[in-house]
């Protein structure tokens, strides 16, 4: 919990995390009185009115300590297993908008701060941004469905896995030939997504990204929260519109990604999220997508975790799940590092009656395994199962091992 709670200095002034953000509320106000003292410093008379002290307010976070602990343990195991630099997990309750877990590894002990560095103190899930890769594809496809440009069954020709776009070549991991729009999501085709995206107006695509929170600071009270990067559509070149459709040329935080996927979990509605305890559910939010098209997208996201998708390791015993993998080269200097990656997975469960969104990111795995479907999806699976069980959500599938080992090769 160190990255969330933070710590105070010797004068009890908040320095990091919630302690810093809510310092005034937590600290209260000192009282005062005016007095006359004699030469020995003894009070001999009160002058004027006494101002009584005011106690600090109590603050209850939305974080569930059990879910937080479990998510921390699982991301810690993944970081150690894959010899990664760091990892983060965000869990959101889509009925209340509450953040149930927000955890990072490595963490630190707030009571032992002698050799702490800025890197250790950062709440990476909120402060670090990255190019979201294939996790952007569902937003582009849902926009196109809403505009009536395509249907889930519209056929897209992706050819031999290489697509000449101006002077650039957009590639898939291998030739897919003709794919339906549903299969473009299932197989995570860059070419298919590009062909759909280029039928959208740049303004509409930018507006769609903005509506789900990209390019804007999340409205949570926390120091260091970042907006990420989403340039205005008036500056986009055609190739930039194409690459943004599969997650390059813009940047997001893991928290933003989780928040954006709540729009799918809420059947097309955007609701405010909170890190403070909220009484009752959020009845309704701002309508972003039509319910019909989001239902179709949820089924597409479900196929991603099936036998022909990129993330069968996200499957969860007893619960139906859906989501999207992402794998991106890390930016280094003015280009991309050839052998440094981020693998991530963001998903929804149960898929037919969503209750939670879970986003997982593993930064710079170095044991040779780096795809989001391999490094992040298993953490998602374990976190989903434990979280839904703790929340008392009944299994919606037969409880049996379902994990399919053969996955579709991921795109970059």
QUINOR-V72641 format. One record per residue. N is the residue number from 1. RES is the residue in one small letter. OMEGA is omega as a letter, one per 30 degrees, with the letter a starting at -180 (none if undefined). BURIAL is I if it has 16 or more other ideal C-beta (glycine too) atoms within 10 Angstrom, else O. Layout:
N;RES;OMEGA;BURIAL, N;RES;OMEGA;BURIAL
This chain:
1;x;a;I, 2;x;a;I, 3;x;l;I, 4;x;a;I, 5;x;a;O, 6;x;a;I, 7;x;l;I, 8;x;l;I, 9;x;a;O, 10;x;l;O, 11;x;l;O, 12;x;l;O, 13;x;a;O, 14;x;a;I, 15;x;a;O, 16;x;l;I, 17;x;a;I, 18;x;l;I, 19;x;l;I, 20;x;a;I, 21;x;a;I, 22;x;a;I, 23;x;a;I, 24;x;a;O, 25;x;a;O, 26;x;a;I, 27;x;a;I, 28;x;a;O, 29;x;l;O, 30;x;l;O, 31;x;l;O, 32;x;l;O, 33;x;l;O, 34;x;a;O, 35;x;l;O, 36;x;l;O, 37;x;l;O, 38;x;a;O, 39;x;l;O, 40;x;l;O, 41;x;a;O, 42;x;l;O, 43;x;l;O, 44;x;a;O, 45;x;l;O, 46;x;l;O, 47;x;l;O, 48;x;a;O, 49;x;l;O, 50;x;l;O, 51;x;a;O, 52;x;l;O, 53;x;l;O, 54;x;l;O, 55;x;l;O, 56;x;l;O, 57;x;l;O, 58;x;a;O, 59;x;l;O, 60;x;l;O, 61;x;l;I, 62;x;a;I, 63;x;l;I, 64;x;a;I, 65;x;a;O, 66;x;l;O, 67;x;l;I, 68;x;a;I, 69;x;a;O, 70;x;l;I, 71;x;l;I, 72;x;a;I, 73;x;a;I, 74;x;l;I, 75;x;l;I, 76;x;l;I, 77;x;a;O, 78;x;a;I, 79;x;l;I, 80;x;a;O, 81;x;a;O, 82;x;l;I, 83;x;a;O, 84;x;l;I, 85;x;a;I, 86;x;l;I, 87;x;a;I, 88;x;l;I, 89;x;l;I, 90;x;l;I, 91;x;l;I, 92;x;l;I, 93;x;a;I, 94;x;l;I, 95;x;a;I, 96;x;a;I, 97;x;a;I, 98;x;l;I, 99;x;a;I, 100;x;l;I, 101;x;l;I, 102;x;a;I, 103;x;a;I, 104;x;l;I, 105;x;g;I, 106;x;l;O, 107;x;a;I, 108;x;l;I, 109;x;a;O, 110;x;a;I, 111;x;l;O, 112;x;a;O, 113;x;a;O, 114;x;a;O, 115;x;a;O, 116;x;l;O, 117;x;l;O, 118;x;a;O, 119;x;l;O, 120;x;a;O, 121;x;a;I, 122;x;l;I, 123;x;a;I, 124;x;a;I, 125;x;a;I, 126;x;a;I, 127;x;a;I, 128;x;l;I, 129;x;a;I, 130;x;l;I, 131;x;a;I, 132;x;l;I, 133;x;a;I, 134;x;l;I, 135;x;l;I, 136;x;a;I, 137;x;l;I, 138;x;l;I, 139;x;l;I, 140;x;a;I, 141;x;l;I, 142;x;l;I, 143;x;a;I, 144;x;l;I, 145;x;a;I, 146;x;a;I, 147;x;a;O, 148;x;a;O, 149;x;l;I, 150;x;l;I, 151;x;l;O, 152;x;a;I, 153;x;l;O, 154;x;a;O, 155;x;l;O, 156;x;l;I, 157;x;l;O, 158;x;l;I, 159;x;a;O, 160;x;l;O, 161;x;l;I, 162;x;a;O, 163;x;a;I, 164;x;a;O, 165;x;a;O, 166;x;l;O, 167;x;a;O, 168;x;l;O, 169;x;l;O, 170;x;a;I, 171;x;l;O, 172;x;a;I, 173;x;l;I, 174;x;a;O, 175;x;l;O, 176;x;a;I, 177;x;a;O, 178;x;l;O, 179;x;l;I, 180;x;l;I, 181;x;l;I, 182;x;a;I, 183;x;l;I, 184;x;l;I, 185;x;a;I, 186;x;a;I, 187;x;l;I, 188;x;a;I, 189;x;l;I, 190;x;a;I, 191;x;l;I, 192;x;a;I, 193;x;l;I, 194;x;a;I, 195;x;l;I, 196;x;a;I, 197;x;a;I, 198;x;l;O, 199;x;l;O, 200;x;l;I, 201;x;l;O, 202;x;a;I, 203;x;a;O, 204;x;l;O, 205;x;l;I, 206;x;l;I, 207;x;l;O, 208;x;l;I, 209;x;a;I, 210;x;a;O, 211;x;l;I, 212;x;l;I, 213;x;l;I, 214;x;a;I, 215;x;l;I, 216;x;l;O, 217;x;l;O, 218;x;a;I, 219;x;l;O, 220;x;a;I, 221;x;a;O, 222;x;a;I, 223;x;l;I, 224;x;l;O, 225;x;a;I, 226;x;a;I, 227;x;a;I, 228;x;a;I, 229;x;l;O, 230;x;a;I, 231;x;l;O, 232;x;a;O, 233;x;a;I, 234;x;a;O, 235;x;a;O, 236;x;l;I, 237;x;l;O, 238;x;a;O, 239;x;l;O, 240;x;l;I, 241;x;l;I, 242;x;a;I, 243;x;l;I, 244;x;a;I, 245;x;l;I, 246;x;l;I, 247;x;l;I, 248;x;l;I, 249;x;l;I, 250;x;l;I, 251;x;a;I, 252;x;l;I, 253;x;l;I, 254;x;l;I, 255;x;l;I, 256;x;a;I, 257;x;l;I, 258;x;a;I, 259;x;a;I, 260;x;a;I, 261;x;l;I, 262;x;l;I, 263;x;l;I, 264;x;a;I, 265;x;l;I, 266;x;l;I, 267;x;l;I, 268;x;a;I, 269;x;l;I, 270;x;l;I, 271;x;l;I, 272;x;l;O, 273;x;a;I, 274;x;l;I, 275;x;l;I, 276;x;a;O, 277;x;l;O, 278;x;l;I, 279;x;l;O, 280;x;a;O, 281;x;l;O, 282;x;a;I, 283;x;a;O, 284;x;a;O, 285;x;l;O, 286;x;a;O, 287;x;l;O, 288;x;a;I, 289;x;l;I, 290;x;a;O, 291;x;a;O, 292;x;a;O, 293;x;l;I, 294;x;l;I, 295;x;l;O, 296;x;l;I, 297;x;l;I, 298;x;l;I, 299;x;l;O, 300;x;l;I, 301;x;l;I, 302;x;a;I, 303;x;l;I, 304;x;a;I, 305;x;l;I, 306;x;a;I, 307;x;a;O, 308;x;a;O, 309;x;a;I, 310;x;a;I, 311;x;l;I, 312;x;l;I, 313;x;l;I, 314;x;a;I, 315;x;a;I, 316;x;a;I, 317;x;l;I, 318;x;a;I, 319;x;l;I, 320;x;a;I, 321;x;l;I, 322;x;a;I, 323;x;a;I, 324;x;l;I, 325;x;l;I, 326;x;l;I, 327;x;a;I, 328;x;l;I, 329;x;l;I, 330;x;l;I, 331;x;l;I, 332;x;a;O, 333;x;a;O, 334;x;a;O, 335;x;a;O, 336;x;l;O, 337;x;a;O, 338;x;a;O, 339;x;l;O, 340;x;a;I, 341;x;l;I, 342;x;l;I, 343;x;a;I, 344;x;l;I, 345;x;l;I, 346;x;a;I, 347;x;a;I, 348;x;l;I, 349;x;f;I, 350;x;a;I, 351;x;a;I, 352;x;l;O, 353;x;a;O, 354;x;l;I, 355;x;a;I, 356;x;l;I, 357;x;l;I, 358;x;l;I, 359;x;a;I, 360;x;l;I, 361;x;l;I, 362;x;a;I, 363;x;l;I, 364;x;l;I, 365;x;a;I, 366;x;l;O, 367;x;l;O, 368;x;l;O, 369;x;a;I, 370;x;l;I, 371;x;l;I, 372;x;l;I, 373;x;a;I, 374;x;a;I, 375;x;a;I, 376;x;a;I, 377;x;l;I, 378;x;l;I, 379;x;l;I, 380;x;a;I, 381;x;a;I, 382;x;a;I, 383;x;l;I, 384;x;a;I, 385;x;a;I, 386;x;a;I, 387;x;a;I, 388;x;l;I, 389;x;l;O, 390;x;a;O, 391;x;l;O, 392;x;l;O, 393;x;a;I, 394;x;l;O, 395;x;l;O, 396;x;l;O, 397;x;l;I, 398;x;a;O, 399;x;l;O, 400;x;l;O, 401;x;a;O, 402;x;a;I, 403;x;l;O, 404;x;a;O, 405;x;a;O, 406;x;a;O, 407;x;l;I, 408;x;l;I, 409;x;a;O, 410;x;l;I, 411;x;l;I, 412;x;none;I
